[in-house]
Amino acid sequence: MSESRDPENKPDRRARKGRASERWLLGGALGVAVVVLGVGGGLAAASGGNSESNPANSSDTGTAATGCPVTTVADQVLPSMVTIAATGENGGGTGSGEVIRTDGYILTNNHVISIAADGGAIKVQFTDGATADATLVGRDPLTDLAVLKVPPSDKLKAIAFGSSDSVRVGEPVVALGAPLGLSSTVTAGIVSALDRTVQVPGENDQSALLVSAVQTDAAINPGNSGGALVNCDSKLVGVPTAGASVPSPSGEASGGSIGLGFAIRVDLAKTISNEIIDTGEVNHAYFGLQTAPVPPAVAAQTGSPEGLHIVAVAQGGPAEQAGLRPGDVITEIEGEAATSNIQLQELTLTEKPGDTVSMTYVRDGSSADATVTLGTQP
């Protein structure tokens, strides 16, 4: 088993419980839309490259505005950044990435390279204008992360990893990437919120989940996906992945940053990337059940408790082995009120096979407890 799944690296469940009130989902009711930030081939071609840009001139915000030495941060981090061009049978697009190991490993978003996952081509461009062909080491659509590999070189500079535990609301951050294909672009802002759980479009009509994501007002635009959100010490604290936009009257999302960007927290990105590098894939945890929320109005009308109604249970799966059955209503998960399927999805992404999850459920009017030992997702 990869050391990246070591229990010491797991998020503190008690900390998550304490932040339960902060769980937050973007949705239509809020009048905003969430979009992943890759760029289609047409936009990238129109924008052209910008590998010769001066890092100091790329920064749009100075030290006085953010409290962060943006020029210094840019000088230190830009050599670790790459612009990614992926092509496949259905077209192509660009995004961003960062070197995470000097032997050639690069971290990015899955949606940046997914178009090339089945026999396509991936090329990366470094800040100095040099290019290299990249191979796909592995990807994880559920967390929207992927790892590429380029030939080792003495010129490769790995980005320094920070810690999610050190990130604070209000602290200055710098975002680096290639919005609209414009390499070596730097923007600055602050951490505007933490622990945002954000669903984003995924593959095959599924969704990816940004668990406990970092929210920032640093300008993040299409093409920033897979790039770097760093602190004033030039350490990676997040991987910019999605942005919010306000739909137009026609229902289409407006273009450009509105100051609501979301980055995958660095601890999760590090765990997933380590597992991909070690094994070529990611093994997520598995409950083996399907649930549907019971809204308060429905609960009041039917006399059912509020919670998650179990629709189906996989034969021989973890939930069945724990004694759960179709028709049960889960009322608590790890001590929190059960209100959304997202709670279960979060646990499959942050816990590992073999971990246990406590639940309270109601069957035929009686409440009982169960402990589910998570399996490996088939």
C-alpha positions as CSV (number, residue, x, y, z in Angstrom):
1,M,0.0,0.0,0.0
2,S,1.3,3.5,-0.8
3,E,2.7,5.5,2.1
4,S,0.5,8.3,0.7
5,R,-2.4,6.5,2.3
6,D,-0.8,6.3,5.7
7,P,-3.3,7.2,8.4
8,E,-1.1,10.0,9.6
9,N,-1.8,11.8,6.4
10,K,-5.6,11.5,6.6
11,P,-7.7,14.5,7.4
12,D,-8.8,14.7,11.0
13,R,-12.4,13.5,11.2
14,R,-13.1,15.5,14.3
15,A,-11.9,18.6,12.5
16,R,-14.3,17.9,9.7
17,K,-17.1,17.4,12.1
18,G,-16.3,20.8,13.7
19,R,-16.5,22.4,10.2
20,A,-19.8,20.7,9.2
21,S,-21.7,23.9,9.2
22,E,-19.2,25.2,6.6
23,R,-20.0,22.5,4.0
24,W,-21.1,24.5,1.1
25,L,-22.3,23.5,-2.4
26,L,-22.6,25.8,-5.5
27,G,-26.0,25.3,-7.1
28,G,-28.6,26.9,-9.3
29,A,-30.4,28.3,-6.3
30,L,-27.5,30.5,-5.6
31,G,-27.7,32.0,-9.1
32,V,-24.2,30.9,-10.1
33,A,-22.7,28.1,-12.1
34,V,-19.5,26.1,-11.6
35,V,-17.2,25.5,-14.5
36,V,-14.0,23.7,-14.8
37,L,-11.2,25.8,-16.2
38,G,-9.7,24.0,-19.2
39,V,-9.5,25.8,-22.5
40,G,-10.7,24.4,-25.8
41,G,-8.4,24.4,-28.8
42,G,-10.0,27.3,-30.5
43,L,-9.4,29.7,-27.6
44,A,-5.9,28.5,-27.2
45,A,-5.1,29.1,-30.8
46,A,-6.6,32.5,-30.7
47,S,-4.6,33.6,-27.7
48,G,-1.2,32.3,-28.8
49,G,1.7,31.5,-26.6
50,N,3.4,33.8,-24.1
51,S,6.4,31.8,-22.9
52,E,8.7,34.8,-23.3
53,S,6.7,37.0,-20.9
54,N,8.6,38.7,-18.1
55,P,7.4,37.2,-14.7
56,A,7.6,40.6,-13.1
57,N,5.3,42.0,-15.8
58,S,3.0,39.0,-15.6
59,S,2.0,39.9,-12.0
60,D,-1.1,41.9,-11.9
61,T,-1.0,42.8,-8.2
62,G,2.0,44.1,-6.1
63,T,3.1,43.6,-2.6
64,A,1.2,46.7,-1.3
65,A,-2.1,45.3,-2.5
66,T,-1.8,41.7,-1.1
67,G,0.8,41.8,1.6
68,C,2.7,39.2,-0.4
69,P,6.0,39.7,-2.4
70,V,4.3,38.7,-5.7
71,T,7.4,39.4,-7.9
72,T,9.6,37.3,-5.6
73,V,7.0,34.5,-5.5
74,A,6.7,34.6,-9.3
75,D,10.5,34.4,-9.8
76,Q,10.6,31.3,-7.5
77,V,7.5,29.4,-8.7
78,L,7.3,30.1,-12.5
79,P,10.3,27.8,-13.3
80,S,8.1,24.9,-11.9
81,M,5.1,25.8,-14.1
82,V,4.1,24.3,-17.4
83,T,1.5,25.0,-20.0
84,I,-0.2,21.7,-21.2
85,A,-1.6,21.1,-24.7
86,A,-3.6,17.9,-25.0
87,T,-5.1,16.6,-28.3
88,G,-7.3,13.6,-29.1
89,E,-9.8,12.4,-31.6
90,N,-12.4,14.9,-30.4
91,G,-10.2,17.9,-30.5
92,G,-7.8,19.6,-28.1
93,G,-7.3,22.1,-25.4
94,T,-4.8,23.7,-23.0
95,G,-4.3,23.9,-19.3
96,S,-1.7,24.3,-16.6
97,G,0.5,22.1,-14.5
98,E,3.5,22.1,-12.1
99,V,6.5,20.0,-11.7
100,I,6.3,18.1,-8.4
101,R,9.4,15.9,-8.7
102,T,12.7,16.7,-10.4
103,D,12.6,13.3,-12.1
104,G,9.9,14.6,-14.4
105,Y,6.5,14.2,-12.7
106,I,3.9,16.9,-13.3
107,L,0.6,17.5,-11.5
108,T,-2.5,18.8,-13.3
109,N,-6.2,18.3,-13.5
110,N,-7.8,15.3,-15.1
111,H,-10.1,17.4,-17.3
112,V,-7.0,19.2,-18.8
113,I,-5.7,15.9,-20.3
114,S,-8.7,13.6,-20.4
115,I,-9.3,14.3,-24.2
116,A,-5.9,12.7,-24.8
117,A,-6.3,9.8,-22.3
118,D,-7.1,7.2,-25.0
119,G,-4.2,7.4,-27.4
120,G,-3.9,11.2,-27.8
121,A,-0.9,13.4,-27.5
122,I,0.2,15.6,-24.6
123,K,2.9,18.3,-24.9
124,V,4.1,20.6,-22.2
125,Q,5.8,24.0,-22.5
126,F,8.1,25.3,-19.8
127,T,8.5,28.9,-18.8
128,D,11.7,29.3,-20.8
129,G,9.9,28.2,-24.0
130,A,11.3,24.7,-24.1
131,T,8.8,21.9,-24.9
132,A,8.6,18.2,-24.2
133,D,6.3,15.3,-25.0
134,A,4.6,14.0,-21.9
135,T,3.1,10.6,-21.0
136,L,0.1,10.0,-18.8
137,V,1.1,8.2,-15.6
138,G,-2.4,8.0,-14.3
139,R,-5.5,10.0,-13.5
140,D,-8.4,10.1,-11.1
141,P,-11.6,11.5,-12.6
142,L,-13.4,11.5,-9.1
143,T,-11.0,14.1,-7.7
144,D,-10.1,15.6,-11.1
145,L,-6.4,15.1,-10.7
146,A,-3.8,13.6,-13.0
147,V,0.0,13.1,-13.2
148,L,2.1,13.4,-16.3
149,K,5.8,12.4,-16.9
150,V,8.4,14.1,-19.0
151,P,12.0,13.0,-19.4
152,P,14.3,13.9,-16.4
153,S,16.4,17.0,-16.8
154,D,18.7,19.1,-14.7
155,K,16.6,22.0,-15.6
156,L,13.4,20.7,-13.9
157,K,12.6,22.6,-10.7
158,A,10.0,21.0,-8.4
159,I,7.4,23.2,-6.7
160,A,7.5,23.1,-2.9
161,F,4.5,21.7,-1.1
162,G,2.8,23.5,1.7
163,S,0.3,22.1,4.2
164,S,-3.5,22.5,4.1
165,D,-3.5,22.9,7.9
166,S,-1.5,26.1,7.6
167,V,-3.9,27.9,5.2
168,R,-5.9,30.7,6.8
169,V,-8.8,32.7,5.6
170,G,-7.6,36.2,4.6
171,E,-4.0,35.2,3.9
172,P,-2.5,36.4,0.6
173,V,-2.0,33.8,-2.2
174,V,-0.7,33.9,-5.7
175,A,-2.2,31.9,-8.7
176,L,0.1,30.9,-11.5
177,G,-0.9,29.2,-14.8
178,A,-1.8,29.7,-18.4
179,P,-5.3,31.2,-18.7
180,L,-6.4,31.2,-22.3
181,G,-3.1,29.6,-23.2
182,L,-1.1,32.6,-22.0
183,S,1.8,31.0,-20.3
184,S,3.5,32.4,-17.2
185,T,0.5,34.4,-16.0
186,V,0.5,35.4,-12.4
187,T,-2.5,36.9,-10.4
188,A,-2.8,37.6,-6.7
189,G,-5.5,37.8,-4.0
190,I,-6.4,36.2,-0.7
191,V,-7.9,33.0,0.6
192,S,-11.5,34.1,0.8
193,A,-12.9,30.9,2.4
194,L,-12.0,27.3,3.3
195,D,-13.7,23.9,3.3
196,R,-15.9,24.6,0.3
197,T,-17.3,21.3,-1.1
198,V,-17.8,21.9,-4.8
199,Q,-19.3,19.5,-7.4
200,V,-17.9,20.0,-10.9
201,P,-18.7,18.4,-14.2
202,G,-16.9,15.1,-14.8
203,E,-16.7,12.3,-17.3
204,N,-19.4,10.0,-18.5
205,D,-22.2,12.1,-17.0
206,Q,-20.6,11.8,-13.6
207,S,-19.3,14.6,-11.4
208,A,-16.0,15.2,-9.7
209,L,-15.9,16.5,-6.2
210,L,-13.6,19.2,-4.8
211,V,-13.5,18.2,-1.1
212,S,-12.8,21.0,1.4
213,A,-11.6,23.2,-1.4
214,V,-9.8,26.5,-1.0
215,Q,-11.8,29.5,-2.2
216,T,-9.9,32.5,-3.5
217,D,-10.5,35.8,-5.2
218,A,-7.3,35.7,-7.1
219,A,-8.3,35.9,-10.8
220,I,-8.6,32.3,-12.1
221,N,-9.8,31.9,-15.7
222,P,-10.1,29.1,-18.2
223,G,-6.7,27.6,-18.7
224,N,-5.7,28.1,-15.1
225,S,-6.9,24.5,-14.4
226,G,-4.1,22.3,-13.0
227,G,-1.9,25.3,-12.1
228,A,-0.7,26.4,-8.8
229,L,-2.1,28.4,-5.9
230,V,0.8,29.3,-3.6
231,N,1.3,31.1,-0.4
232,C,3.8,33.9,0.3
233,D,6.5,31.4,1.0
234,S,6.1,30.1,-2.6
235,K,4.6,26.8,-1.4
236,L,1.8,25.0,-3.1
237,V,-1.5,25.2,-1.1
238,G,-4.0,24.4,-3.8
239,V,-4.6,23.3,-7.5
240,P,-6.9,25.8,-9.2
241,T,-9.7,23.7,-10.8
242,A,-13.0,25.5,-11.0
243,G,-14.6,28.9,-11.0
244,A,-18.0,30.3,-10.5
245,S,-19.7,32.4,-13.1
246,V,-23.0,34.2,-13.2
247,P,-25.4,32.9,-15.9
248,S,-26.6,35.4,-18.5
249,P,-30.3,35.8,-19.1
250,S,-30.0,33.2,-21.8
251,G,-28.8,30.7,-19.3
252,E,-25.2,30.7,-20.5
253,A,-22.3,31.3,-18.1
254,S,-20.6,34.6,-18.4
255,G,-16.9,34.6,-19.2
256,G,-14.1,35.7,-17.0
257,S,-13.3,35.6,-13.3
258,I,-15.9,37.0,-10.9
259,G,-13.6,36.5,-7.9
260,L,-14.8,33.1,-7.0
261,G,-12.3,30.4,-7.8
262,F,-11.8,27.0,-6.2
263,A,-8.6,25.0,-5.7
264,I,-8.1,21.4,-4.6
265,R,-6.4,21.5,-1.2
266,V,-2.8,20.6,-1.4
267,D,-2.9,17.7,1.1
268,L,-5.4,15.8,-1.0
269,A,-3.5,16.6,-4.2
270,K,-0.3,15.3,-2.7
271,T,-2.0,12.1,-1.5
272,I,-3.6,11.4,-4.8
273,S,-0.5,12.2,-6.9
274,N,1.7,10.0,-4.7
275,E,-0.7,7.1,-5.2
276,I,-0.8,7.6,-8.9
277,I,3.0,7.8,-9.1
278,D,3.4,4.7,-6.9
279,T,0.7,2.5,-8.5
280,G,-0.5,4.2,-11.6
281,E,-4.1,4.4,-10.2
282,V,-6.1,5.5,-7.3
283,N,-8.1,3.1,-5.1
284,H,-11.0,4.9,-3.5
285,A,-13.1,3.6,-0.7
286,Y,-16.5,2.1,-1.2
287,F,-19.8,1.8,0.8
288,G,-21.7,-0.4,-1.6
289,L,-25.1,1.3,-1.3
290,Q,-27.3,3.8,-3.1
291,T,-29.1,6.5,-1.2
292,A,-31.6,9.2,-1.9
293,P,-32.2,12.2,0.4
294,V,-35.5,12.5,2.3
295,P,-36.4,16.2,2.2
296,P,-38.0,17.7,5.3
297,A,-41.3,18.2,3.5
298,V,-41.4,14.6,2.4
299,A,-40.5,13.4,5.9
300,A,-43.3,15.4,7.4
301,Q,-45.8,14.2,4.9
302,T,-44.9,10.5,5.1
303,G,-43.8,10.2,8.7
304,S,-40.3,9.1,7.6
305,P,-37.3,10.4,9.4
306,E,-35.1,13.0,7.6
307,G,-31.9,11.5,6.3
308,L,-30.7,9.3,3.4
309,H,-33.1,6.6,2.3
310,I,-31.2,3.5,1.3
311,V,-32.4,2.5,-2.2
312,A,-30.1,-0.4,-2.8
313,V,-27.3,-2.3,-1.1
314,A,-24.6,-4.2,-3.0
315,Q,-24.7,-7.9,-2.2
316,G,-21.8,-8.8,0.0
317,G,-20.6,-5.2,0.1
318,P,-19.5,-3.2,3.1
319,A,-23.0,-1.7,3.8
320,E,-24.6,-5.2,3.7
321,Q,-21.9,-6.6,5.9
322,A,-22.6,-3.9,8.4
323,G,-26.3,-4.9,8.6
324,L,-27.8,-2.1,6.5
325,R,-30.7,-2.9,4.2
326,P,-32.8,-1.3,1.5
327,G,-35.5,0.8,3.1
328,D,-33.4,1.9,6.1
329,V,-33.0,5.7,6.5
330,I,-29.5,6.8,7.6
331,T,-29.9,9.7,10.0
332,E,-26.3,10.3,11.1
333,I,-22.9,9.8,9.5
334,E,-19.9,10.2,11.8
335,G,-22.0,12.1,14.3
336,E,-23.3,14.6,11.7
337,A,-26.9,14.8,10.5
338,A,-27.2,12.9,7.2
339,T,-28.7,15.3,4.6
340,S,-26.9,14.7,1.3
341,N,-25.3,12.0,-0.8
342,I,-22.3,14.3,-0.9
343,Q,-21.4,13.3,2.6
344,L,-20.9,9.7,1.5
345,Q,-19.0,10.8,-1.6
346,E,-16.7,12.9,0.5
347,L,-15.8,10.0,2.7
348,T,-15.1,7.7,-0.3
349,L,-12.5,10.3,-1.4
350,T,-10.9,11.2,1.9
351,E,-10.9,7.8,3.7
352,K,-9.2,4.6,2.5
353,P,-10.3,1.0,2.2
354,G,-10.3,-0.6,5.6
355,D,-11.3,2.6,7.5
356,T,-14.5,2.5,9.5
357,V,-17.5,4.9,9.3
358,S,-20.1,5.1,12.0
359,M,-23.8,5.5,11.1
360,T,-27.1,5.8,12.8
361,Y,-30.2,4.5,10.9
362,V,-33.9,4.0,11.4
363,R,-35.7,0.8,10.5
364,D,-39.4,0.2,11.1
365,G,-39.4,3.2,13.5
366,S,-36.5,2.0,15.6
367,S,-33.0,3.6,15.6
368,A,-29.8,1.6,15.6
369,D,-26.1,2.1,15.0
370,A,-23.8,0.5,12.4
371,T,-20.1,0.6,11.7
372,V,-19.2,0.2,8.0
373,T,-15.8,-1.0,7.1
374,L,-15.1,0.6,3.8
375,G,-14.1,-1.6,0.9
376,T,-12.3,-0.8,-2.4
377,Q,-14.3,0.7,-5.1
378,P,-14.9,-1.8,-7.9
